[in-house]
Amino acid sequence: MARYVEGVDRQQVTLLPECLEDYIAEDNTVRVVEAFVEELDLAALGFARAAPPNTGRPAYHPAVLLKIFIYGYLNRIASSRRLERECQRNVELMWLTGRLAPDFKTIADFRRDSGPAIIDKGIPTAGLLAQVLVAKYADHLPLYRQENIFARAGLAIARSTLAQWVGQCGVQLQPLVYALRAELLKHSVLHADETPVAMLKPGNGKTHRAYLWSYCTTTYSQTKAVVFDFADSRGGQHARDFLGLPGEGGWHGSLVCDDFSGYKACFEMGVTEAGCLAHARRKFHELWVNHQSTIGERALRFFIQLYDIEREVRELDAAQRRRIRQERSRPVADAFHLWLTEQRKKVPEGSATAKAIDYSMGRWQALTRYIDDGELPADNNWVENQIRPIAIGRSNWLFAGSLRAGKRAAAVMSLVHSARLNGHDPYAYLKDILERLKVPSSRCDFSHTGMCGSICLSLTIQLSIGAAP
C-alpha cells in the first residue's frame, strides 16, 4: 500500500509456529472481519484519507484502523489506550493489522473523524431508523411488536431503545416540519380536521383525550402536503395558533372544514369558511338507512347530481371548473335549497329529519361557496382520508406517552404521509433525510458511534444471521 505504513507479511517465518498465519484458525472471527472490511468502499463511505497522501509521513490506511475498531467492538474493548496495547501483544490483532500498532491518539482520532452519527452517541444506521419510523407510523406496528420482530432475527433491541430513537428522530425532523408548515400556509385553500387520540396523563397512569389536528392542501393543488399538529385538547386556540391568528402575518385563506365550533373564531379573524358537502349528505344518509325516510332518499338524489358534476370537473382547471359549476351545479343547489325550505315546514321540531335539514340550511352559504370558486373542493373528504390511517394506528399503539411524544409523532407522520401523497416510498424518503441530518459525535472516547458504529452494527447483524463473508 503505497504512501501508507505497511505491516509485515503474515507468511514471514517466526519462532513456534513458523509464521503468524498459523496462529489463526480458519474459523476465527478475525478472518470474517478481514473479508468484511476488504469488501467495503471506504472512500464512498466517507472515511478520511481513503486516498493515499502525496506528501509527508505515511499514514495508516483507514482499513487497518477500521479493523482495529471492529475488533474492539466485537470484543468489548472500549478504550483506545487498551487497543494500542492489544495491537502490540494480541496475536489476533497482530494478524489483522500486519503487526502494525497505532498509538491511542491515532485510534481515537480515526473514530472521531470517521463520519457523523444520525443520533449522537448512537449506532443505528439511517436505514434502521427509517425502518422503525415507517413500521410505526405507516405500517402501524407498535414498538413492542418491532422488538419481538428484531428478537426473532437475533437482535436484542429493547423497546425503550427504540422509543429513544423515535423521539430523537422526531426532534431532528422537526425543523423540516416547520418548513413544510410554512409551505402549506402559502396556499389560499386548506383542509382542516381533527381526530381524538388517547394521551397518558403524567403522574396517575391514566389517559385522557388529546387531539391530532391535520391540515393539508387540496386535491387541486400541485403541492401535495399534510401537516399534523398534536394538542392536549380540542380547543379552537390550537387551530388559531397553527394558522398564526390573530395577527397581520396570519393565514387568511379559505378553510374547508366541518361545523366544529373550534373553527368559528378563525372565521371572525378573516378566514373564509368553506363547508363540507359530505357532512351534510351524511345526515340524510343516516335518515334513509336508519328510518327509510323518503325525505332522506330525495335529498340524497340532489347530492348525487352535485357529485356527478364534481367528478366531471375534477381534472379541469379552476376557471373551467367554476364556469361549469355555475352553469350546472347552481340550478341544482337552488332547487335543493327551495325543496329543503318546503320540507322544513312539514316536519316537527327536534326530529332527526329537522336536525338534518337545519344542519344544511344553517350552513348553506358555506356549503355552496365552492360553486363560485374553482379552487375550492366540495367537501372535506380529502383530509379525512389522511386521518384514516391514524385511526388504524391508534388501535394498535393505543395512546401517546406524553404531549412531547405526541408532537414528535406528529412530526414524523407529517413527513411520512406527505411523502406518500407525492408518490414517494416513505422508507426511501426518510432514509435520505436522516442521512442528510447526521450530526458529528460529541466525544472522542472509543464508544461505538458514527459511521464506524454503523459498520460494526451491520457486521454484527450479518454474523447473527450467518450472512457474513
C-alpha positions as CSV (number, residue, x, y, z in Angstrom):
1,M,0.0,0.0,0.0
2,A,2.0,3.0,-1.3
3,R,2.3,6.0,1.0
4,Y,0.9,4.1,4.0
5,V,2.6,2.5,6.9
6,E,2.9,-1.2,5.9
7,G,2.6,-4.2,8.1
8,V,4.7,-7.4,7.8
9,D,3.9,-10.4,5.7
10,R,1.8,-12.9,7.5
11,Q,3.9,-15.7,6.0
12,Q,7.1,-14.3,7.5
13,V,8.8,-17.1,9.5
14,T,8.7,-16.7,13.3
15,L,9.6,-19.0,16.1
16,L,7.0,-21.5,17.2
17,P,5.0,-21.6,15.0
18,E,6.8,-20.7,11.8
19,C,4.5,-17.8,10.7
20,L,1.7,-15.6,12.1
21,E,-0.8,-17.1,9.8
22,D,-0.5,-20.4,11.7
23,Y,-1.8,-18.8,14.9
24,I,-5.2,-18.0,13.4
25,A,-7.7,-20.8,12.9
26,E,-9.8,-21.0,9.7
27,D,-13.0,-20.3,11.6
28,N,-11.6,-17.4,13.6
29,T,-13.8,-14.3,13.6
30,V,-10.9,-12.0,12.6
31,R,-10.9,-13.7,9.2
32,V,-14.5,-12.6,8.8
33,V,-13.6,-9.0,9.9
34,E,-10.8,-9.1,7.3
35,A,-13.1,-10.2,4.5
36,F,-15.8,-7.8,5.5
37,V,-13.6,-4.7,5.5
38,E,-11.9,-5.6,2.2
39,E,-15.4,-5.6,0.6
40,L,-16.1,-2.0,1.7
41,D,-15.7,1.1,-0.5
42,L,-14.1,3.3,2.2
43,A,-14.0,6.3,0.1
44,A,-17.7,6.1,-0.7
45,L,-18.4,5.7,3.0
46,G,-16.7,9.0,3.7
47,F,-13.6,7.8,5.6
48,A,-10.9,10.4,5.8
49,R,-7.7,9.8,3.8
50,A,-9.1,6.8,1.9
51,A,-6.8,8.0,-0.9
52,P,-3.1,7.9,0.0
53,P,-1.5,11.3,0.9
54,N,1.1,12.6,-1.7
55,T,3.5,14.2,0.8
56,G,4.5,13.9,4.4
57,R,4.8,11.0,6.7
58,P,2.8,7.9,5.5
59,A,-0.5,7.4,7.3
60,Y,-2.3,4.3,8.5
61,H,-4.7,3.0,5.9
62,P,-8.3,3.5,7.1
63,A,-8.9,-0.2,6.5
64,V,-6.3,-1.0,9.2
65,L,-7.8,1.3,11.7
66,L,-11.3,0.2,10.9
67,K,-10.3,-3.4,11.6
68,I,-9.0,-2.4,15.0
69,F,-12.2,-0.6,15.7
70,I,-14.4,-3.6,14.7
71,Y,-12.2,-5.9,16.8
72,G,-12.7,-3.7,19.8
73,Y,-16.4,-3.6,19.2
74,L,-16.8,-7.3,18.9
75,N,-14.6,-7.9,22.0
76,R,-16.0,-5.1,24.1
77,I,-12.7,-3.2,24.3
78,A,-13.9,0.4,24.6
79,S,-10.5,2.1,25.4
80,S,-8.3,3.3,22.6
81,R,-5.3,3.1,25.0
82,R,-6.1,-0.6,25.7
83,L,-6.4,-1.2,22.0
84,E,-3.0,0.3,21.5
85,R,-1.6,-2.3,23.9
86,E,-3.6,-5.1,22.4
87,C,-2.1,-4.3,19.0
88,Q,1.3,-4.9,20.4
89,R,0.6,-8.2,22.2
90,N,-2.7,-9.7,20.9
91,V,-1.9,-12.3,18.2
92,E,-5.4,-11.8,16.5
93,L,-4.9,-8.1,16.2
94,M,-1.3,-8.6,15.1
95,W,-2.6,-10.9,12.3
96,L,-5.4,-8.5,11.4
97,T,-3.1,-5.4,11.2
98,G,0.1,-7.0,9.9
99,R,1.8,-6.2,13.3
100,L,1.0,-2.5,13.0
101,A,0.4,-0.8,16.3
102,P,-1.1,2.7,16.0
103,D,-0.9,4.8,19.1
104,F,-4.1,5.5,21.1
105,K,-4.5,9.0,19.7
106,T,-4.4,7.8,16.2
107,I,-7.1,5.3,17.0
108,A,-9.3,7.8,18.8
109,D,-8.9,10.4,16.1
110,F,-9.9,7.9,13.5
111,R,-13.0,7.1,15.4
112,R,-13.8,10.8,15.8
113,D,-13.2,11.7,12.2
114,S,-14.8,8.6,10.6
115,G,-18.1,10.2,9.9
116,P,-21.1,11.6,11.8
117,A,-23.8,9.7,13.5
118,I,-27.6,10.1,13.0
119,I,-28.1,10.0,16.7
120,D,-25.3,11.4,18.8
121,K,-23.6,8.6,20.7
122,G,-25.8,6.1,18.9
123,I,-25.1,3.3,16.4
124,P,-28.3,2.9,14.4
125,T,-28.0,3.5,10.7
126,A,-30.3,5.7,8.7
127,G,-31.9,2.7,7.1
128,L,-32.6,1.1,10.5
129,L,-34.1,4.3,11.9
130,A,-36.2,4.8,8.8
131,Q,-37.5,1.2,9.1
132,V,-38.5,1.7,12.7
133,L,-40.3,5.0,11.9
134,V,-42.1,3.7,8.8
135,A,-43.1,0.5,10.6
136,K,-44.6,2.5,13.5
137,Y,-46.3,5.4,11.7
138,A,-47.1,3.9,8.2
139,D,-47.5,0.2,8.9
140,H,-49.0,0.7,12.4
141,L,-46.6,-1.6,14.3
142,P,-46.1,-0.5,17.9
143,L,-42.6,-0.7,19.3
144,Y,-43.2,-3.8,21.4
145,R,-44.1,-5.7,18.2
146,Q,-41.0,-4.4,16.5
147,E,-38.9,-5.5,19.5
148,N,-40.2,-9.1,19.0
149,I,-39.6,-9.0,15.3
150,F,-36.0,-7.9,15.8
151,A,-35.6,-10.6,18.5
152,R,-36.6,-13.3,16.0
153,A,-33.8,-12.1,13.8
154,G,-31.4,-12.5,16.8
155,L,-31.2,-8.8,17.6
156,A,-31.9,-7.7,21.2
157,I,-33.1,-4.1,20.7
158,A,-35.2,-3.1,23.7
159,R,-38.4,-1.1,23.1
160,S,-37.0,1.6,25.4
161,T,-34.1,2.0,23.0
162,L,-36.5,2.1,20.0
163,A,-38.6,4.7,21.8
164,Q,-35.5,6.8,22.4
165,W,-34.5,6.5,18.7
166,V,-38.0,7.6,17.6
167,G,-38.0,10.6,20.0
168,Q,-34.6,11.8,18.9
169,C,-35.5,11.4,15.2
170,G,-38.7,13.5,15.9
171,V,-36.5,16.2,17.3
172,Q,-34.2,16.3,14.4
173,L,-37.0,16.2,11.8
174,Q,-39.0,19.0,13.5
175,P,-37.3,21.8,11.5
176,L,-38.3,20.1,8.3
177,V,-41.9,20.0,9.5
178,Y,-41.7,23.7,10.3
179,A,-40.6,24.3,6.7
180,L,-43.4,22.1,5.5
181,R,-45.9,24.1,7.5
182,A,-44.6,27.4,6.1
183,E,-45.0,26.0,2.6
184,L,-48.5,24.8,3.5
185,L,-49.6,28.2,4.7
186,K,-48.6,29.8,1.4
187,H,-51.7,28.2,-0.2
188,S,-55.0,30.1,-0.2
189,V,-57.2,27.0,0.3
190,L,-56.6,24.4,3.1
191,H,-58.4,21.4,4.6
192,A,-58.6,21.0,8.4
193,D,-59.9,18.3,10.6
194,E,-59.1,16.7,14.0
195,T,-59.3,13.2,15.5
196,P,-59.1,12.1,19.1
197,V,-56.0,10.3,20.5
198,A,-55.6,9.0,24.0
199,M,-52.6,10.6,25.9
200,L,-51.1,9.3,29.1
201,K,-51.6,11.8,31.9
202,P,-48.5,12.4,34.0
203,G,-48.5,11.0,37.5
204,N,-51.6,8.9,37.7
205,G,-51.0,6.4,34.8
206,K,-54.4,7.2,33.3
207,T,-55.2,8.5,29.8
208,H,-57.3,11.5,28.7
209,R,-58.4,12.6,25.3
210,A,-55.9,14.6,23.3
211,Y,-56.4,15.5,19.6
212,L,-54.4,15.2,16.4
213,W,-55.2,18.1,14.1
214,S,-54.5,17.8,10.4
215,Y,-54.1,20.4,7.8
216,C,-53.5,19.7,4.1
217,T,-53.6,21.2,0.6
218,T,-56.5,20.3,-1.7
219,T,-56.5,17.8,-4.5
220,Y,-56.5,20.7,-6.9
221,S,-53.1,22.0,-5.6
222,Q,-49.9,21.0,-7.3
223,T,-48.3,20.8,-3.8
224,K,-49.3,17.7,-2.0
225,A,-48.7,18.1,1.7
226,V,-50.2,17.3,5.1
227,V,-49.1,18.6,8.5
228,F,-50.3,17.0,11.7
229,D,-50.3,19.0,15.0
230,F,-50.7,17.2,18.3
231,A,-52.5,19.1,21.0
232,D,-53.8,18.2,24.5
233,S,-57.3,19.4,23.8
234,R,-59.8,20.2,21.1
235,G,-59.8,23.9,21.9
236,G,-60.0,26.2,18.9
237,Q,-56.9,28.1,20.1
238,H,-54.8,25.2,18.7
239,A,-56.2,25.8,15.2
240,R,-55.6,29.6,15.5
241,D,-52.1,29.0,16.7
242,F,-51.3,26.8,13.7
243,L,-52.7,29.4,11.3
244,G,-50.9,32.3,13.1
245,L,-54.1,34.0,14.2
246,P,-54.7,36.7,15.2
247,G,-52.1,38.9,13.6
248,E,-51.3,40.5,10.3
249,G,-48.9,37.7,9.4
250,G,-51.6,35.1,10.0
251,W,-53.2,32.9,7.3
252,H,-56.4,34.4,5.8
253,G,-57.4,32.0,3.1
254,S,-60.4,29.6,2.7
255,L,-60.6,26.8,5.2
256,V,-62.5,23.7,4.3
257,C,-63.8,22.1,7.5
258,D,-66.8,20.7,9.3
259,D,-69.2,22.5,11.6
260,F,-66.9,22.2,14.7
261,S,-67.2,25.3,16.8
262,G,-63.4,25.5,17.4
263,Y,-63.0,26.9,13.9
264,K,-65.6,29.7,14.3
265,A,-63.2,32.2,15.9
266,C,-60.9,31.8,12.8
267,F,-63.8,33.0,10.6
268,E,-64.1,36.1,12.7
269,M,-60.4,36.9,12.1
270,G,-60.5,37.0,8.3
271,V,-60.5,33.3,7.3
272,T,-63.2,32.3,4.8
273,E,-65.4,29.3,5.8
274,A,-65.9,26.6,3.2
275,G,-68.3,23.9,4.2
276,C,-68.2,20.2,3.7
277,L,-70.9,18.8,1.4
278,A,-70.2,15.2,2.6
279,H,-71.1,16.1,6.2
280,A,-74.4,17.5,5.1
281,R,-75.1,14.4,2.9
282,R,-74.2,12.1,5.8
283,K,-77.1,13.5,7.9
284,F,-79.6,12.5,5.2
285,H,-77.9,9.2,4.5
286,E,-78.4,8.2,8.2
287,L,-82.1,9.2,7.9
288,W,-82.5,6.9,4.9
289,V,-80.5,4.0,6.3
290,N,-82.0,4.1,9.8
291,H,-85.5,5.2,9.2
292,Q,-86.2,4.6,5.5
293,S,-87.0,8.3,5.3
294,T,-88.4,9.4,1.9
295,I,-87.1,12.9,2.7
296,G,-83.6,11.4,3.2
297,E,-83.9,9.5,0.0
298,R,-85.0,12.5,-2.0
299,A,-82.2,14.7,-0.5
300,L,-79.6,12.0,-1.5
301,R,-80.7,12.4,-5.1
302,F,-79.8,16.1,-5.0
303,F,-76.4,15.2,-3.6
304,I,-75.9,12.6,-6.3
305,Q,-76.5,15.2,-9.0
306,L,-74.0,17.6,-7.4
307,Y,-71.3,14.9,-7.0
308,D,-71.8,13.7,-10.6
309,I,-70.8,17.2,-11.7
310,E,-67.8,17.2,-9.4
311,R,-66.5,14.0,-10.9
312,E,-66.7,15.6,-14.4
313,V,-64.8,18.8,-13.5
314,R,-62.2,17.2,-11.3
315,E,-59.4,17.3,-13.9
316,L,-60.2,20.7,-15.3
317,D,-58.5,24.0,-14.4
318,A,-60.1,26.3,-11.8
319,A,-61.7,28.7,-14.4
320,Q,-63.4,25.9,-16.3
321,R,-64.4,24.2,-13.0
322,R,-66.1,27.5,-11.8
323,R,-67.9,28.1,-15.1
324,I,-69.4,24.6,-15.2
325,R,-70.3,24.7,-11.6
326,Q,-72.2,27.9,-12.1
327,E,-73.9,26.6,-15.2
328,R,-74.9,23.2,-13.8
329,S,-74.4,23.0,-10.0
330,R,-76.0,26.3,-9.2
331,P,-79.5,25.4,-10.5
332,V,-79.4,22.0,-8.7
333,A,-78.3,23.7,-5.4
334,D,-81.0,26.4,-5.7
335,A,-83.7,23.7,-6.3
336,F,-82.3,21.7,-3.4
337,H,-82.5,24.8,-1.1
338,L,-86.1,25.5,-2.1
339,W,-87.1,21.9,-1.5
340,L,-85.4,21.9,1.9
341,T,-87.3,25.1,2.9
342,E,-90.6,23.5,2.0
343,Q,-89.9,20.2,3.8
344,R,-88.7,22.0,6.9
345,K,-92.2,23.4,7.4
346,K,-93.7,19.9,7.4
347,V,-91.5,18.2,10.0
348,P,-91.8,18.6,13.8
349,E,-89.1,20.4,15.8
350,G,-86.5,18.2,17.4
351,S,-86.9,15.3,15.0
352,A,-84.0,13.7,13.2
353,T,-85.3,15.0,9.9
354,A,-85.5,18.5,11.3
355,K,-81.9,18.3,12.6
356,A,-80.6,17.1,9.2
357,I,-82.4,19.9,7.3
358,D,-81.3,22.5,9.9
359,Y,-77.6,21.4,9.5
360,S,-77.7,22.2,5.8
361,M,-79.9,25.3,5.9
362,G,-77.8,26.8,8.7
363,R,-74.6,26.5,6.7
364,W,-75.9,26.9,3.2
365,Q,-73.6,29.7,2.2
366,A,-70.5,27.8,3.3
367,L,-71.8,24.6,1.8
368,T,-72.3,26.2,-1.6
369,R,-69.3,28.5,-1.6
370,Y,-67.4,26.1,-3.8
371,I,-69.7,26.7,-6.7
372,D,-68.4,30.3,-7.1
373,D,-64.7,29.4,-6.5
374,G,-63.0,26.9,-8.8
375,E,-60.2,26.4,-6.3
376,L,-62.5,25.1,-3.6
377,P,-63.4,21.4,-3.2
378,A,-66.9,20.4,-2.5
379,D,-66.2,18.5,0.7
380,N,-63.6,17.7,3.3
381,N,-63.1,14.1,2.4
382,W,-59.5,14.6,1.3
383,V,-58.2,15.5,4.8
384,E,-60.4,12.8,6.4
385,N,-58.7,10.3,4.2
386,Q,-55.3,11.5,5.5
387,I,-56.5,11.0,9.1
388,R,-57.9,7.5,8.4
389,P,-54.5,5.7,8.7
390,I,-54.0,7.5,12.0
391,A,-57.2,5.9,13.3
392,I,-55.9,2.4,12.2
393,G,-52.6,3.1,14.0
394,R,-54.4,4.4,17.1
395,S,-56.0,1.0,17.6
396,N,-52.5,-0.6,17.7
397,W,-50.3,1.8,19.7
398,L,-53.3,2.8,21.9
399,F,-52.0,6.1,23.4
400,A,-49.3,8.7,23.2
401,G,-47.0,8.6,26.2
402,S,-46.9,12.4,26.7
403,L,-47.6,15.7,25.0
404,R,-44.0,15.9,23.8
405,A,-44.1,12.3,22.5
406,G,-47.3,13.2,20.6
407,K,-45.7,16.2,19.0
408,R,-42.7,14.2,17.9
409,A,-45.0,11.5,16.5
410,A,-47.0,14.2,14.6
411,A,-43.7,15.5,13.1
412,V,-42.8,12.0,11.8
413,M,-46.3,11.3,10.5
414,S,-46.3,14.7,8.6
415,L,-43.3,13.6,6.6
416,V,-44.3,10.0,6.1
417,H,-47.8,10.8,4.8
418,S,-46.6,13.8,2.8
419,A,-44.1,11.5,1.1
420,R,-46.9,9.0,0.4
421,L,-49.1,11.8,-1.1
422,N,-46.3,12.7,-3.6
423,G,-45.8,9.1,-4.7
424,H,-42.5,8.5,-2.8
425,D,-41.6,5.4,-0.8
426,P,-41.7,6.7,2.8
427,Y,-38.8,4.4,3.8
428,A,-36.5,5.7,1.0
429,Y,-37.6,9.3,1.7
430,L,-36.9,9.1,5.5
431,K,-33.6,7.3,4.9
432,D,-32.4,10.0,2.6
433,I,-33.5,12.7,5.1
434,L,-31.8,11.1,8.0
435,E,-28.6,10.6,6.0
436,R,-28.6,14.4,5.4
437,L,-29.3,15.1,9.1
438,K,-26.4,13.3,10.5
439,V,-24.7,15.0,13.4
440,P,-21.0,14.8,14.4
441,S,-20.2,12.8,17.6
442,S,-19.6,14.9,20.6
443,R,-17.0,12.8,22.4
444,C,-13.7,11.2,21.4
445,D,-13.5,8.0,23.5
446,F,-13.9,4.7,21.8
447,S,-17.6,4.4,22.1
448,H,-19.3,3.0,19.0
449,T,-20.8,5.9,17.2
450,G,-20.7,7.4,13.8
451,M,-20.0,5.5,10.6
452,C,-17.7,3.1,12.4
453,G,-20.5,2.2,14.7
454,S,-22.9,1.7,11.8
455,I,-20.5,-0.6,10.1
456,C,-20.0,-2.6,13.3
457,L,-23.7,-3.0,13.7
458,S,-24.0,-4.1,10.1
459,L,-21.4,-6.8,10.6
460,T,-23.0,-7.9,13.9
461,I,-26.3,-8.4,12.1
462,Q,-24.7,-10.4,9.4
463,L,-22.8,-12.6,11.9
464,S,-26.1,-13.2,13.8
465,I,-27.9,-14.5,10.7
466,G,-24.9,-16.3,9.2
467,A,-24.6,-13.9,6.2
468,A,-21.1,-12.6,6.9
469,P,-18.5,-13.1,4.2
